Amino acid sequence: LTSVWLSLACCNGTQLNDGSNVVDALKVMNEMDPNGWMLHGIGINCCSFLHVVPLVQLIVQNMVESGIKRALVFYPNSGEEWDASNETWVKGTGCTSPKEFASLLSKAIGAVDDTWNEVVKSGKVGSSGNNCSGGCSNIPIVVGGCCRTDPSTISAIRGMVDKL
């Protein structure tokens, strides 16, 4: 079997770019791969860094409630707005500070275990046998940056990860 990750492009903290609900997409993934044997990771990419924490929370909640644990991959863009008519990025939008970007990704990493523990405490633990009932997620996490991030952003992310 080939293992893959599936990455979601989202327009906000609850919807895919086409307006579909992220939770609905997660349900379809779970139905198609109920044991987590083929789909080893769920990603979030090409969306504003502002949407990462709520999306991570939704995905982790779904993992615990479904009982299907998968890796998390998130590599958002800077959140800057594109002015198509002038073919330029709008100054003052998004996050252009590598340290701030890395700090937000740090919050998203922290949200993994925080959300995991909250859902487990609520008793909404699924039974798919993928070891989702424990107190700590132990979910593999891959982080990075998409559009409008650069080597200095990746360096700041690496520095943040090294301190965790």
Secondary structure, 3 states (H helix, E strand, C coil): CCCEEEEEEECCCCEECCCCEHHHHHHHHHHHCCCCCCEEEEEEEEEEHHHHHHHHHHHHHHHHHHCCCCEEEEEEECCCCEECCCCEECCCCCCCCHHHHHHHHHHHHHHHHHHHHHHHHHCCCCCCCCCCCCCCCCCCEEECCCCCCCHHHHHHHHHHHHHC
